[in-house]
Amino acid sequence: MKNIYLYKFNNFLKNIYIAEDENKITNIFFYKPHNLNNFIFKETSILKQANLQLIKYFNKELKNFNLPLNPQVSKISKLVLKQLIKIPYGKTKSYLDIAMMINRPTYSRAIGMICSKNPIPIFIPCHRVIKTNGTIGGFMGNSFKTNIKLKNFFLNIKK
């Protein structure tokens, strides 16, 4: 059995749980994960570094993360997530832009679904993807109203 480490960091967003497996970040949770039996609670050096970079990002001292990431997603999702990482700080792209970047112009809705299931939000900036008409779109699947506020917050960090 692999050791997947999880640590809870307290910050102004309340609690953020960051998980790592084999020294690579695999997840960020904005809530307590449902099955804690899958994790070992331990503050590893990579988790500490991830938290430090988040703090600097929220304090506008860091624009680009430098962390080893390993999202556990499908091949097409990895392709999309790699494109999201390329979106510069303070910029946005549309779901259609991302679809065009991966040479799949009809995948706009699929891009939206992939973004909503991004296991490493913030580090993989799915919040920088908006609708073609310039409206914000969704964020992280579940609680739409709360998550739209969170997406707006992340989009406005640069200001």
Secondary structure, 3 states (H helix, E strand, C coil): CCCEEEEEEEECCEEEEEEEECCEEEEEECCCCCCHHHCEECCCHHHHHHHHHHHHHHCCCCCCCCCCECCCCCHHHHHHHHHHHCCCCCCCEEHHHHHHHCCCCCCHHHHHHHHHCCCCECCECHHHEECCCCCCCCCCCCCHHHHHHHHHHHHCCCC
